[in-house]
Amino acid sequence: MKKLMYVAVFIFALGFTACGSDDYNPINCLENTGTLTTTAVNYTEDPSAENCNAYKAALENYLNNNCFPDEATENSSRDILADLNCDV
């Protein structure tokens, strides 16, 4: 249930995504949104280490490209990233 909540939060947040920095690159943010959504869904459907690592990498990439609409969403995503345990 917790994983499903993470995906729901991300899909909701991604619906309002606009890169927040002056280094805005809409192509990168759009690509990253698709990748993050796909990996989040895959991880929810099959919480394997491989899917977890793909989701973690996509989330890190999204964070590194400043694609969150606001600081609260970014902070929430950082918390989710910190809670991901891909060694299970």
Contacts in CASP RR format, 6 or more apart in sequence:
PFRMAT RR
TARGET T0000
AUTHOR 0000-0000-0000
METHOD contacts of the structure
MODEL  1
MKKLMYVAVFIFALGFTACGSDDYNPINCLENTGTLTTTAVNYTEDPSAE
NCNAYKAALENYLNNNCFPDEATENSSRDILADLNCDV
3 43 0 8 1.000
3 44 0 8 1.000
3 47 0 8 1.000
4 44 0 8 1.000
6 40 0 8 1.000
6 44 0 8 1.000
6 80 0 8 1.000
7 40 0 8 1.000
7 41 0 8 1.000
7 43 0 8 1.000
7 44 0 8 1.000
9 76 0 8 1.000
9 80 0 8 1.000
10 36 0 8 1.000
10 37 0 8 1.000
10 40 0 8 1.000
10 77 0 8 1.000
10 80 0 8 1.000
11 37 0 8 1.000
11 40 0 8 1.000
13 68 0 8 1.000
13 69 0 8 1.000
13 73 0 8 1.000
13 76 0 8 1.000
13 77 0 8 1.000
14 33 0 8 1.000
14 34 0 8 1.000
14 36 0 8 1.000
14 37 0 8 1.000
15 33 0 8 1.000
16 69 0 8 1.000
16 73 0 8 1.000
17 29 0 8 1.000
17 33 0 8 1.000
17 67 0 8 1.000
17 68 0 8 1.000
17 69 0 8 1.000
18 24 0 8 1.000
18 29 0 8 1.000
18 69 0 8 1.000
19 25 0 8 1.000
19 26 0 8 1.000
19 28 0 8 1.000
19 29 0 8 1.000
19 65 0 8 1.000
19 66 0 8 1.000
19 67 0 8 1.000
19 68 0 8 1.000
20 66 0 8 1.000
20 67 0 8 1.000
20 68 0 8 1.000
20 69 0 8 1.000
21 66 0 8 1.000
23 66 0 8 1.000
24 66 0 8 1.000
25 65 0 8 1.000
28 65 0 8 1.000
28 67 0 8 1.000
29 65 0 8 1.000
29 67 0 8 1.000
32 58 0 8 1.000
32 61 0 8 1.000
32 62 0 8 1.000
32 65 0 8 1.000
32 67 0 8 1.000
33 62 0 8 1.000
33 67 0 8 1.000
35 58 0 8 1.000
35 61 0 8 1.000
35 62 0 8 1.000
36 55 0 8 1.000
36 58 0 8 1.000
36 59 0 8 1.000
36 61 0 8 1.000
36 62 0 8 1.000
38 58 0 8 1.000
39 51 0 8 1.000
39 54 0 8 1.000
39 55 0 8 1.000
39 57 0 8 1.000
39 58 0 8 1.000
39 59 0 8 1.000
40 55 0 8 1.000
40 58 0 8 1.000
42 51 0 8 1.000
42 54 0 8 1.000
42 55 0 8 1.000
43 51 0 8 1.000
43 52 0 8 1.000
43 54 0 8 1.000
43 55 0 8 1.000
47 88 0 8 1.000
49 86 0 8 1.000
49 87 0 8 1.000
49 88 0 8 1.000
52 84 0 8 1.000
52 85 0 8 1.000
52 86 0 8 1.000
52 88 0 8 1.000
53 86 0 8 1.000
55 84 0 8 1.000
56 81 0 8 1.000
56 84 0 8 1.000
56 86 0 8 1.000
59 77 0 8 1.000
59 80 0 8 1.000
59 81 0 8 1.000
59 84 0 8 1.000
60 81 0 8 1.000
62 68 0 8 1.000
62 77 0 8 1.000
63 74 0 8 1.000
63 77 0 8 1.000
63 78 0 8 1.000
63 81 0 8 1.000
68 74 0 8 1.000
68 77 0 8 1.000
END
